[in-house]
Amino acid sequence: MASADSETRPGAREAAQQEPIPQAVKIIVAGGFGAGKTTLVGSVSEIAPLSTEELMTEASCGVDDTGGVEDKTTTTVALDFGRITINPDIVLYLFGTPGQDRFWFMWDELSAGALGAVVLADTRRLDTCFHAVDFFERRGVPFVVAVNRFDGAEDYRVEEVREALDVSEGVPILMADARVRTSCKEVLVELITHVLRVRSPALSG
Amino acid sequence: MSAEGSKAGGGHGHLPHPDTGPVPVPEVAVPPAAEAEAPDTVWLGLDSAGAGRERFLRPFAVDAGDPDAVRSHGTARGRGIDLLGHVVAARTPGRRERLRPERGAILEHARHARTLVELAAEVRLPVGQVREIVADMVGEGALQLCGPSRPLAHQDILHAVLVGLKSL
């Protein structure tokens, strides 16, 4: 009877402590709907992008009666992410998150402790990444702007994009193709290089 | 039907043969390797079939009937666990998890250390809910939180990440 309950694996705790746990770090990929966030994540991730979701509203997930279960559906926002094992000690997670201001509640947590962010801009709808730029600037999260080149979209020069987004000279802006692994890799390398440039060792920790 | 843990089907991603040992949690047939997960093998009563992304959260999935848990939702209790915090199962699913399939699924998927957000994706529940459940399970001793084995300085991480990205 007792044996049927909660079988503690022999040595489970010891094993848990021996299993090497990497340091998990993250980069945020922000951008408007359809800007190519998940495509970018998928291009460099070692796993097919995973997805979880967060409830848009405070969920009434504990109910006092079993009636009205149909009321328990809530609007959710998808959180797609991928993973890159940097070395045995460090695993990098890439989070793609919607750029609209109504998703800020998620950004608060995501941006906390993030190495940096990529703002993925779609020149056909440049305004969709205004909020992201604004958010990261105010939070002091270092970021780069990657202009995702869509087939059929007009070509803009970096200066034009910089002016339109009103980002400072210090913020790198680069052209990218979210579908191309090497292009996404360049974006991430540029971001980390930028982070190393702006973060003095004294400020980090 | 006994709830003895079964390792007999290990690594094959299908149910163990009836003769080789019963299934730990009948409702949740999770292959030992999470990578081999076939989404449809985990059914937590959450997907409304064919309705796109619309989902239902099983009543009591989070608070298990504890009225205090409801009040604290989204507040202090679960907030301590980072999205990228690692958890690992301290035991296999047992009889208690039969009535709480979410917890059984979490224990199965956390056989090896998993980040909270990966765990949520694997058990296909909103990460906020998984955070609450995980916090409870850590409190009960069913799960353990684990920090990095080799904590690194921020600057060292950045340099290592740069090297790693360049070699992609």
Interface residues (C-beta under 8 A of the other chain):
Chain A: S3 A4 D5 S6 E7 T8 R9 A12 R13 A16 Q17 E19 P20 I21 P22 Q23 A24 V25 K26 V44 L50 S51 T52 E53 E54 L55 E58 A59 C61 G62 V63 D64 T66 V69 E70 K72 T73 T76 A78 L79 F81 R83 I84 T85 I86 N87 D89 I90 L92 Y93 E109 L110 G113 L115 R181 K185 L188 V189 I192 T193 V195 L196 R199 P201 S204 G205
Chain B: S2 A3 E4 G5 R53 E54 R55 F56 L57 P59 F60 A61 V62 D63 P67 A69 V70 H73 G74 D82 L83 L84 G85 H86 V88 A89 A90 R91 T92 G94 R95 R96 H112 A113 T115 V117 E118 A120 A121 E122 R124 L125 P126 V127 G128 Q129 V130 A142 Q144 C146 G147 P148 S149 R150 P151 L152 A153 H154 Q155 I157 L158 H159 A160 V161 L162 V163 G164 L165 K166 L168
